Amino acid sequence: MALQDSCHLRNGLGVGREPRALLSTVAEYVELPSAGRCCGAAGTYALVRPRDSRRVLDPKLDQIEAAGVDYVVAVNAGCLRQRRQGLRRRKSKVRAVHIADLLRLAAR
């Protein structure tokens, strides 16, 4: 599994290691080179400028699919929506999940 950092969490609050540490306890974690860069959701940016937003997202989706992961995890609801829509549009086998949902499933 891989993680897409939340821009406000990583860049604003400096939280980056903690989500990775949690994920590493439940599955094999794969670091994506662009995990710390914006996915194009950017609050309302994806709604107001969808074409530009997709130009930011598409290279990230290429990278996610090339990594061979089953899941890409998001901490932010906007990032999760962005990833889900993009992966669905591509008919990708990679699933986008929220970190809380993944941890809940792993605890079963």
N, C-alpha and C positions, 0 to 999 in steps of 0.2 A: 504494500500500500504506500501511497505517497500523500503529501500534505500540501495544500495551498494555504500559505500564510494569509491571515487577515491583515490588510495594510494598517488599519488603526491599531491592532494589537501589537504587531511587530515593530512598525515604524514609529507609532505614537507612544506606546507604552513599553517598548523594548522586550516584549515577551515572544520568544522564539524557541528556546530550548524546551520549555515545559510541555507544549503539545507533542513534540517529537518524543520526549521521554515517556509520556503516557502511551503513545502509539507503539513504541518499541516494546512495551510490556505485553502487548496482546498479539502482535504480528510482526513479520519482517517489514522493516521500514526502508523505503527507497527515497533518497533525497533528489528532488528535481532541481536542476540548475536555476530555473526561474521561479522557484517557490516563493521567493521574497519580493517578486515584482507583481505589480497590479495585474489582475485578470481581466480588467475592462469593465467590471461591474461599477466600481467607483461611486457608490451611493446611487444616485439617479442617472448617472452617465449612460448606462446601458439602456435605459428607457428613453432618454432624451436624444441620444446619438447612437442608435443601435448599430449602424454600419461601421462607425469608428470603433465602437466597443468590440465588435467581432474581429476587427483587424488586430486588436490587442489580444483577444482570446485565442484565435486560431493557432498561432504558433505554440501557445501553452498546451492546447489540446493535442497538437502533433507530438509534443514532448511527452505528455502523459501516456498517449497510446504507444509511443516508441519504448517507454520504460517497461512495458509488459506487466503493469500492475492490474489487479482486479478492482481496487478501490482508490479513489482520490478523496481525501478527507478535507473538509472545510470547517473552519471555526466560525465563520461569519455567514449569516443567512443570505446576504446578497451574493457573496462569492459562491455559495452552494447553488443558488438559483442559476447563476451565470454558467457554472460548470455543467449542471444537469441539462439545461437547455442546449448547450453546445454539444455535449456528448450524445444527447437524444437526436439532435439534428443529423449527426454523423452516423447514427445507428451503431454507436460504439458499444462494445461489451464491457467497458469500464463503467463502474457505478460511482456516482458522486454521493457521499454520505456526510452527515454532520458528525463531528467528533463525539458528541454525547450519545448519538444513536449507535455508533460503532462500539463505543465502550460498554454500553448497555447490552448489546448483543454478545460481546465477548465475555461478559460476566455470567452469562447463562450456562 
